[in-house]
């Protein structure tokens, strides 16, 4: 399994006229070492609320895995962090 090196960013929103505060968007960047520092890999997983539904976005320039369980581990970690 890979070592998860995650940094989180939460976007909070307050309802108009209410005192309810909730998380609107969550963004987590996962990093992994490569052969050299120049090839450090980052995978960004985030949520985006378009007013109707909350979508999950995945972006990366390059992310290499040798075991599908590594990707499953990242998605399970994001699921917990984003309360999905």
Biopython code that builds the backbone (N, CA, C, O; Angstrom):
import numpy as np
from Bio.PDB.StructureBuilder import StructureBuilder

atoms = [
    (1, "UNK", "N", (0.831, -1.187, 0.000)),
    (1, "UNK", "CA", (0.000, 0.000, 0.000)),
    (1, "UNK", "C", (0.876, 1.251, 0.000)),
    (1, "UNK", "O", (2.015, 1.233, 0.466)),
    (2, "UNK", "N", (0.320, 2.330, -0.530)),
    (2, "UNK", "CA", (1.053, 3.587, -0.556)),
    (2, "UNK", "C", (0.888, 4.331, 0.755)),
    (2, "UNK", "O", (-0.022, 4.045, 1.533)),
    (3, "UNK", "N", (1.752, 5.267, 0.991)),
    (3, "UNK", "CA", (1.632, 6.148, 2.149)),
    (3, "UNK", "C", (0.829, 7.365, 1.701)),
    (3, "UNK", "O", (1.191, 8.034, 0.733)),
    (4, "UNK", "N", (-0.253, 7.646, 2.405)),
    (4, "UNK", "CA", (-1.085, 8.796, 2.038)),
    (4, "UNK", "C", (-0.480, 10.051, 2.643)),
    (4, "UNK", "O", (-0.292, 10.144, 3.856)),
    (5, "UNK", "N", (-0.178, 11.009, 1.787)),
    (5, "UNK", "CA", (0.319, 12.321, 2.196)),
    (5, "UNK", "C", (-0.721, 13.322, 1.706)),
    (5, "UNK", "O", (-0.643, 13.799, 0.573)),
    (6, "UNK", "N", (-1.682, 13.636, 2.546)),
    (6, "UNK", "CA", (-2.817, 14.439, 2.097)),
    (6, "UNK", "C", (-2.816, 15.826, 2.718)),
    (6, "UNK", "O", (-2.437, 16.005, 3.875)),
    (7, "UNK", "N", (-3.246, 16.799, 1.933)),
    (7, "UNK", "CA", (-3.507, 18.138, 2.429)),
    (7, "UNK", "C", (-4.952, 18.465, 2.073)),
    (7, "UNK", "O", (-5.383, 18.250, 0.940)),
    (8, "UNK", "N", (-5.698, 18.986, 3.044)),
    (8, "UNK", "CA", (-7.121, 19.239, 2.849)),
    (8, "UNK", "C", (-7.420, 20.733, 2.747)),
    (8, "UNK", "O", (-6.702, 21.576, 3.286)),
    (9, "UNK", "N", (-8.489, 21.020, 2.048)),
    (9, "UNK", "CA", (-9.010, 22.377, 1.980)),
    (9, "UNK", "C", (-10.527, 22.264, 2.039)),
    (9, "UNK", "O", (-11.136, 21.582, 1.215)),
    (10, "UNK", "N", (-11.135, 22.932, 3.010)),
    (10, "UNK", "CA", (-12.585, 22.898, 3.165)),
    (10, "UNK", "C", (-13.163, 24.266, 2.850)),
    (10, "UNK", "O", (-12.578, 25.290, 3.200)),
    (11, "UNK", "N", (-14.300, 24.281, 2.198)),
    (11, "UNK", "CA", (-15.007, 25.514, 1.900)),
    (11, "UNK", "C", (-16.314, 25.497, 2.680)),
    (11, "UNK", "O", (-17.178, 24.656, 2.435)),
    (12, "UNK", "N", (-16.458, 26.432, 3.625)),
    (12, "UNK", "CA", (-17.649, 26.491, 4.457)),
    (12, "UNK", "C", (-18.640, 27.504, 3.904)),
    (12, "UNK", "O", (-18.251, 28.506, 3.305)),
    (13, "UNK", "N", (-19.913, 27.234, 4.108)),
    (13, "UNK", "CA", (-20.939, 28.144, 3.640)),
    (13, "UNK", "C", (-21.977, 28.323, 4.734)),
    (13, "UNK", "O", (-22.367, 27.358, 5.391)),
    (14, "UNK", "N", (-22.423, 29.559, 4.930)),
    (14, "UNK", "CA", (-23.452, 29.866, 5.918)),
    (14, "UNK", "C", (-24.744, 30.157, 5.174)),
    (14, "UNK", "O", (-24.761, 30.957, 4.239)),
    (15, "UNK", "N", (-25.820, 29.513, 5.586)),
    (15, "UNK", "CA", (-27.120, 29.782, 4.970)),
    (15, "UNK", "C", (-27.539, 31.208, 5.241)),
    (15, "UNK", "O", (-27.306, 31.721, 6.335)),
    (16, "UNK", "N", (-28.150, 31.858, 4.269)),
    (16, "UNK", "CA", (-28.623, 33.229, 4.434)),
    (16, "UNK", "C", (-29.689, 33.266, 5.524)),
    (16, "UNK", "O", (-30.673, 32.528, 5.468)),
    (17, "UNK", "N", (-29.489, 34.123, 6.505)),
    (17, "UNK", "CA", (-30.464, 34.289, 7.562)),
    (17, "UNK", "C", (-30.448, 33.192, 8.608)),
    (17, "UNK", "O", (-31.116, 33.312, 9.635)),
    (18, "UNK", "N", (-29.716, 32.148, 8.376)),
    (18, "UNK", "CA", (-29.636, 31.043, 9.330)),
    (18, "UNK", "C", (-28.261, 31.036, 9.982)),
    (18, "UNK", "O", (-27.351, 31.756, 9.570)),
    (19, "UNK", "N", (-28.137, 30.218, 10.993)),
    (19, "UNK", "CA", (-26.856, 30.065, 11.645)),
    (19, "UNK", "C", (-26.234, 28.706, 11.352)),
    (19, "UNK", "O", (-25.246, 28.320, 11.976)),
    (20, "UNK", "N", (-26.817, 27.985, 10.399)),
    (20, "UNK", "CA", (-26.261, 26.689, 10.019)),
    (20, "UNK", "C", (-25.035, 26.897, 9.140)),
    (20, "UNK", "O", (-25.088, 27.609, 8.137)),
    (21, "UNK", "N", (-23.950, 26.278, 9.524)),
    (21, "UNK", "CA", (-22.735, 26.319, 8.724)),
    (21, "UNK", "C", (-22.461, 24.891, 8.274)),
    (21, "UNK", "O", (-22.521, 23.958, 9.076)),
    (22, "UNK", "N", (-22.161, 24.724, 6.993)),
    (22, "UNK", "CA", (-21.903, 23.386, 6.482)),
    (22, "UNK", "C", (-20.754, 23.430, 5.487)),
    (22, "UNK", "O", (-20.409, 24.480, 4.946)),
    (23, "UNK", "N", (-20.177, 22.264, 5.264)),
    (23, "UNK", "CA", (-19.085, 22.148, 4.298)),
    (23, "UNK", "C", (-19.694, 22.070, 2.913)),
    (23, "UNK", "O", (-20.513, 21.197, 2.629)),
    (24, "UNK", "N", (-19.288, 22.991, 2.055)),
    (24, "UNK", "CA", (-19.805, 23.013, 0.693)),
    (24, "UNK", "C", (-18.901, 22.222, -0.247)),
    (24, "UNK", "O", (-19.382, 21.407, -1.035)),
    (25, "UNK", "N", (-17.615, 22.457, -0.166)),
    (25, "UNK", "CA", (-16.653, 21.783, -1.034)),
    (25, "UNK", "C", (-15.484, 21.262, -0.202)),
    (25, "UNK", "O", (-15.097, 21.864, 0.799)),
    (26, "UNK", "N", (-14.941, 20.151, -0.631)),
    (26, "UNK", "CA", (-13.768, 19.559, 0.010)),
    (26, "UNK", "C", (-12.747, 19.276, -1.088)),
    (26, "UNK", "O", (-13.094, 18.780, -2.160)),
    (27, "UNK", "N", (-11.500, 19.592, -0.813)),
    (27, "UNK", "CA", (-10.435, 19.320, -1.769)),
    (27, "UNK", "C", (-9.272, 18.691, -1.009)),
    (27, "UNK", "O", (-8.813, 19.229, -0.001)),
    (28, "UNK", "N", (-8.799, 17.545, -1.504)),
    (28, "UNK", "CA", (-7.668, 16.866, -0.879)),
    (28, "UNK", "C", (-6.651, 16.548, -1.965)),
    (28, "UNK", "O", (-6.995, 15.991, -3.008)),
    (29, "UNK", "N", (-5.400, 16.908, -1.713)),
    (29, "UNK", "CA", (-4.311, 16.564, -2.630)),
    (29, "UNK", "C", (-3.501, 15.432, -2.012)),
    (29, "UNK", "O", (-3.043, 15.523, -0.873)),
    (30, "UNK", "N", (-3.339, 14.383, -2.773)),
    (30, "UNK", "CA", (-2.537, 13.236, -2.359)),
    (30, "UNK", "C", (-1.232, 13.287, -3.135)),
    (30, "UNK", "O", (-1.226, 13.535, -4.341)),
    (31, "UNK", "N", (-0.128, 13.051, -2.440)),
    (31, "UNK", "CA", (1.170, 13.094, -3.099)),
    (31, "UNK", "C", (1.906, 11.783, -2.926)),
    (31, "UNK", "O", (1.735, 11.076, -1.933)),
    (32, "UNK", "N", (2.724, 11.477, -3.910)),
    (32, "UNK", "CA", (3.572, 10.294, -3.791)),
    (32, "UNK", "C", (4.906, 10.560, -4.457)),
    (32, "UNK", "O", (5.007, 11.238, -5.479)),
    (33, "UNK", "N", (5.923, 9.995, -3.831)),
    (33, "UNK", "CA", (7.271, 10.141, -4.360)),
    (33, "UNK", "C", (7.424, 9.356, -5.648)),
    (33, "UNK", "O", (6.785, 8.324, -5.855)),
    (34, "UNK", "N", (8.267, 9.859, -6.484)),
    (34, "UNK", "CA", (8.621, 9.169, -7.723)),
    (34, "UNK", "C", (10.109, 8.872, -7.657)),
    (34, "UNK", "O", (10.727, 8.977, -6.597)),
    (35, "UNK", "N", (10.671, 8.507, -8.774)),
    (35, "UNK", "CA", (12.093, 8.176, -8.820)),
    (35, "UNK", "C", (12.940, 9.368, -8.386)),
    (35, "UNK", "O", (13.930, 9.205, -7.673)),
    (36, "UNK", "N", (12.548, 10.565, -8.818)),
    (36, "UNK", "CA", (13.267, 11.765, -8.418)),
    (36, "UNK", "C", (12.261, 12.851, -8.048)),
    (36, "UNK", "O", (11.080, 12.755, -8.380)),
    (37, "UNK", "N", (12.746, 13.892, -7.351)),
    (37, "UNK", "CA", (11.860, 14.966, -6.891)),
    (37, "UNK", "C", (11.134, 15.657, -8.029)),
    (37, "UNK", "O", (10.012, 16.132, -7.849)),
    (38, "UNK", "N", (11.740, 15.721, -9.168)),
    (38, "UNK", "CA", (11.153, 16.393, -10.321)),
    (38, "UNK", "C", (9.851, 15.718, -10.761)),
    (38, "UNK", "O", (8.972, 16.362, -11.333)),
    (39, "UNK", "N", (9.740, 14.432, -10.493)),
    (39, "UNK", "CA", (8.572, 13.669, -10.918)),
    (39, "UNK", "C", (7.594, 13.389, -9.785)),
    (39, "UNK", "O", (6.804, 12.449, -9.879)),
    (40, "UNK", "N", (7.626, 14.194, -8.699)),
    (40, "UNK", "CA", (6.690, 14.034, -7.589)),
    (40, "UNK", "C", (5.272, 14.106, -8.156)),
    (40, "UNK", "O", (4.958, 15.013, -8.926)),
    (41, "UNK", "N", (4.425, 13.163, -7.781)),
    (41, "UNK", "CA", (3.093, 13.053, -8.366)),
    (41, "UNK", "C", (2.023, 13.522, -7.392)),
    (41, "UNK", "O", (2.074, 13.216, -6.200)),
    (42, "UNK", "N", (1.056, 14.266, -7.912)),
    (42, "UNK", "CA", (-0.047, 14.786, -7.108)),
    (42, "UNK", "C", (-1.359, 14.391, -7.760)),
    (42, "UNK", "O", (-1.551, 14.551, -8.965)),
    (43, "UNK", "N", (-2.260, 13.870, -6.934)),
    (43, "UNK", "CA", (-3.610, 13.517, -7.354)),
    (43, "UNK", "C", (-4.564, 14.359, -6.521)),
    (43, "UNK", "O", (-4.550, 14.275, -5.292)),
    (44, "UNK", "N", (-5.384, 15.159, -7.164)),
    (44, "UNK", "CA", (-6.328, 16.017, -6.454)),
    (44, "UNK", "C", (-7.732, 15.438, -6.596)),
    (44, "UNK", "O", (-8.208, 15.193, -7.705)),
    (45, "UNK", "N", (-8.384, 15.224, -5.460)),
    (45, "UNK", "CA", (-9.770, 14.760, -5.427)),
    (45, "UNK", "C", (-10.559, 15.842, -4.707)),
    (45, "UNK", "O", (-10.180, 16.271, -3.617)),
    (46, "UNK", "N", (-11.650, 16.279, -5.308)),
    (46, "UNK", "CA", (-12.435, 17.357, -4.709)),
    (46, "UNK", "C", (-13.919, 17.156, -4.978)),
    (46, "UNK", "O", (-14.317, 16.368, -5.837)),
    (47, "UNK", "N", (-14.718, 17.885, -4.226)),
    (47, "UNK", "CA", (-16.154, 17.888, -4.478)),
    (47, "UNK", "C", (-16.540, 19.273, -4.959)),
    (47, "UNK", "O", (-15.883, 20.269, -4.657)),
    (48, "UNK", "N", (-17.609, 19.306, -5.706)),
    (48, "UNK", "CA", (-18.134, 20.571, -6.214)),
    (48, "UNK", "C", (-19.653, 20.491, -6.167)),
    (48, "UNK", "O", (-20.256, 19.539, -6.662)),
    (49, "UNK", "N", (-20.250, 21.492, -5.571)),
    (49, "UNK", "CA", (-21.697, 21.532, -5.471)),
    (49, "UNK", "C", (-22.214, 22.524, -6.499)),
    (49, "UNK", "O", (-21.891, 23.711, -6.439)),
    (50, "UNK", "N", (-23.021, 22.038, -7.449)),
    (50, "UNK", "CA", (-23.546, 22.922, -8.491)),
    (50, "UNK", "C", (-24.935, 23.461, -8.139)),
    (50, "UNK", "O", (-25.622, 24.016, -8.996)),
    (51, "UNK", "N", (-25.346, 23.299, -6.883)),
    (51, "UNK", "CA", (-26.654, 23.781, -6.453)),
    (51, "UNK", "C", (-27.715, 22.697, -6.507)),
    (51, "UNK", "O", (-28.772, 22.832, -5.892)),
    (52, "UNK", "N", (-27.445, 21.630, -7.233)),
    (52, "UNK", "CA", (-28.389, 20.524, -7.346)),
    (52, "UNK", "C", (-27.809, 19.259, -6.712)),
    (52, "UNK", "O", (-28.501, 18.531, -6.000)),
    (53, "UNK", "N", (-26.544, 19.017, -6.980)),
    (53, "UNK", "CA", (-25.895, 17.807, -6.479)),
    (53, "UNK", "C", (-24.426, 18.093, -6.188)),
    (53, "UNK", "O", (-23.863, 19.084, -6.652)),
    (54, "UNK", "N", (-23.831, 17.216, -5.423)),
    (54, "UNK", "CA", (-22.411, 17.311, -5.074)),
    (54, "UNK", "C", (-21.661, 16.287, -5.925)),
    (54, "UNK", "O", (-21.916, 15.087, -5.827)),
    (55, "UNK", "N", (-20.750, 16.757, -6.746)),
    (55, "UNK", "CA", (-19.994, 15.899, -7.649)),
    (55, "UNK", "C", (-18.576, 15.723, -7.157)),
    (55, "UNK", "O", (-18.043, 16.586, -6.460)),
    (56, "UNK", "N", (-17.957, 14.601, -7.519)),
    (56, "UNK", "CA", (-16.565, 14.332, -7.185)),
    (56, "UNK", "C", (-15.727, 14.537, -8.441)),
    (56, "UNK", "O", (-16.036, 14.001, -9.506)),
    (57, "UNK", "N", (-14.665, 15.318, -8.299)),
    (57, "UNK", "CA", (-13.744, 15.581, -9.404)),
    (57, "UNK", "C", (-12.383, 14.985, -9.065)),
    (57, "UNK", "O", (-11.930, 15.064, -7.923)),
    (58, "UNK", "N", (-11.739, 14.392, -10.055)),
    (58, "UNK", "CA", (-10.395, 13.846, -9.891)),
    (58, "UNK", "C", (-9.506, 14.450, -10.963)),
    (58, "UNK", "O", (-9.838, 14.414, -12.148)),
    (59, "UNK", "N", (-8.369, 15.008, -10.544)),
    (59, "UNK", "CA", (-7.461, 15.591, -11.534)),
    (59, "UNK", "C", (-6.008, 15.275, -11.166)),
    (59, "UNK", "O", (-5.642, 15.186, -9.994)),
    (60, "UNK", "N", (-5.211, 15.111, -12.199)),
    (60, "UNK", "CA", (-3.790, 14.839, -12.023)),
    (60, "UNK", "C", (-3.091, 15.024, -13.361)),
    (60, "UNK", "O", (-3.696, 14.866, -14.421)),
    (61, "UNK", "N", (-1.823, 15.357, -13.296)),
    (61, "UNK", "CA", (-1.027, 15.344, -14.518)),
    (61, "UNK", "C", (-0.578, 13.914, -14.792)),
    (61, "UNK", "O", (-0.585, 13.440, -15.929)),
    (62, "UNK", "N", (-0.182, 13.236, -13.698)),
    (62, "UNK", "CA", (0.233, 11.840, -13.813)),
    (62, "UNK", "C", (0.158, 11.211, -12.431)),
    (62, "UNK", "O", (0.610, 11.801, -11.449)),
    (63, "UNK", "N", (-0.414, 10.010, -12.355)),
    (63, "UNK", "CA", (-0.471, 9.263, -11.098)),
    (63, "UNK", "C", (-0.282, 7.796, -11.443)),
    (63, "UNK", "O", (-1.107, 7.214, -12.147)),
    (64, "UNK", "N", (0.775, 7.202, -10.964)),
    (64, "UNK", "CA", (1.090, 5.810, -11.294)),
    (64, "UNK", "C", (0.810, 4.911, -10.102)),
    (64, "UNK", "O", (1.145, 5.244, -8.966)),
    (65, "UNK", "N", (0.195, 3.771, -10.372)),
    (65, "UNK", "CA", (-0.028, 2.775, -9.332)),
    (65, "UNK", "C", (0.362, 1.406, -9.889)),
    (65, "UNK", "O", (0.277, 1.152, -11.090)),
    (66, "UNK", "N", (0.786, 0.548, -8.989)),
    (66, "UNK", "CA", (1.098, -0.822, -9.401)),
    (66, "UNK", "C", (0.075, -1.797, -8.831)),
    (66, "UNK", "O", (0.076, -2.981, -9.168)),
    (67, "UNK", "N", (-0.800, -1.285, -7.963)),
    (67, "UNK", "CA", (-1.809, -2.125, -7.320)),
    (67, "UNK", "C", (-3.113, -1.331, -7.225)),
    (67, "UNK", "O", (-3.117, -0.219, -6.699)),
    (68, "UNK", "N", (-4.200, -1.879, -7.718)),
    (68, "UNK", "CA", (-5.493, -1.192, -7.710)),
    (68, "UNK", "C", (-5.921, -0.834, -6.290)),
    (68, "UNK", "O", (-6.669, 0.124, -6.098)),
    (69, "UNK", "N", (-5.460, -1.585, -5.298)),
    (69, "UNK", "CA", (-5.802, -1.288, -3.908)),
    (69, "UNK", "C", (-5.277, 0.075, -3.463)),
    (69, "UNK", "O", (-5.845, 0.686, -2.558)),
    (70, "UNK", "N", (-4.191, 0.563, -4.092)),
    (70, "UNK", "CA", (-3.686, 1.905, -3.777)),
    (70, "UNK", "C", (-4.729, 2.962, -4.114)),
    (70, "UNK", "O", (-4.949, 3.884, -3.329)),
    (71, "UNK", "N", (-5.367, 2.842, -5.257)),
    (71, "UNK", "CA", (-6.396, 3.801, -5.654)),
    (71, "UNK", "C", (-7.636, 3.657, -4.772)),
    (71, "UNK", "O", (-8.259, 4.657, -4.414)),
    (72, "UNK", "N", (-7.992, 2.447, -4.429)),
    (72, "UNK", "CA", (-9.131, 2.212, -3.538)),
    (72, "UNK", "C", (-8.868, 2.850, -2.180)),
    (72, "UNK", "O", (-9.773, 3.439, -1.589)),
    (73, "UNK", "N", (-7.643, 2.739, -1.681)),
    (73, "UNK", "CA", (-7.268, 3.339, -0.399)),
    (73, "UNK", "C", (-7.451, 4.858, -0.434)),
    (73, "UNK", "O", (-7.949, 5.441, 0.529)),
    (74, "UNK", "N", (-7.059, 5.491, -1.515)),
    (74, "UNK", "CA", (-7.215, 6.940, -1.652)),
    (74, "UNK", "C", (-8.688, 7.326, -1.673)),
    (74, "UNK", "O", (-9.096, 8.270, -0.996)),
    (75, "UNK", "N", (-9.486, 6.600, -2.448)),
    (75, "UNK", "CA", (-10.912, 6.916, -2.532)),
    (75, "UNK", "C", (-11.623, 6.696, -1.199)),
    (75, "UNK", "O", (-12.510, 7.470, -0.837)),
    (76, "UNK", "N", (-11.244, 5.655, -0.468)),
    (76, "UNK", "CA", (-11.832, 5.431, 0.856)),
    (76, "UNK", "C", (-11.432, 6.537, 1.826)),
    (76, "UNK", "O", (-12.248, 6.976, 2.637)),
    (77, "UNK", "N", (-10.183, 6.990, 1.748)),
    (77, "UNK", "CA", (-9.733, 8.086, 2.594)),
    (77, "UNK", "C", (-10.515, 9.366, 2.274)),
    (77, "UNK", "O", (-10.948, 10.075, 3.182)),
    (78, "UNK", "N", (-10.693, 9.654, 0.991)),
    (78, "UNK", "CA", (-11.432, 10.850, 0.606)),
    (78, "UNK", "C", (-12.895, 10.752, 1.044)),
    (78, "UNK", "O", (-13.482, 11.745, 1.473)),
    (79, "UNK", "N", (-13.469, 9.590, 0.939)),
    (79, "UNK", "CA", (-14.866, 9.384, 1.355)),
    (79, "UNK", "C", (-15.056, 9.769, 2.818)),
    (79, "UNK", "O", (-16.052, 10.398, 3.175)),
    (80, "UNK", "N", (-14.093, 9.390, 3.668)),
    (80, "UNK", "CA", (-14.163, 9.746, 5.093)),
    (80, "UNK", "C", (-13.984, 11.248, 5.281)),
    (80, "UNK", "O", (-14.757, 11.883, 5.999)),
    (81, "UNK", "N", (-12.977, 11.810, 4.643)),
    (81, "UNK", "CA", (-12.689, 13.235, 4.825)),
    (81, "UNK", "C", (-13.835, 14.125, 4.332)),
    (81, "UNK", "O", (-14.114, 15.169, 4.922)),
    (82, "UNK", "N", (-14.493, 13.707, 3.255)),
    (82, "UNK", "CA", (-15.563, 14.520, 2.662)),
    (82, "UNK", "C", (-16.948, 14.140, 3.195)),
    (82, "UNK", "O", (-17.957, 14.719, 2.791)),
    (83, "UNK", "N", (-16.984, 13.173, 4.094)),
    (83, "UNK", "CA", (-18.262, 12.706, 4.663)),
    (83, "UNK", "C", (-19.239, 12.302, 3.566)),
    (83, "UNK", "O", (-20.390, 12.737, 3.566)),
    (84, "UNK", "N", (-18.789, 11.485, 2.648)),
    (84, "UNK", "CA", (-19.647, 11.015, 1.561)),
    (84, "UNK", "C", (-20.285, 9.693, 1.920)),
    (84, "UNK", "O", (-21.044, 9.138, 1.126)),
]
sb = StructureBuilder()
sb.init_structure("model")
sb.init_model(0)
sb.init_chain("A")
sb.init_seg("    ")
for serial, (resi, resn, name, xyz) in enumerate(atoms, 1):
    if name == "N":
        sb.init_residue(resn, " ", resi, " ")
    sb.init_atom(name, np.array(xyz, "f"), 0.0, 1.0, " ", f" {name:<3s}", serial, name[0])
structure = sb.get_structure()
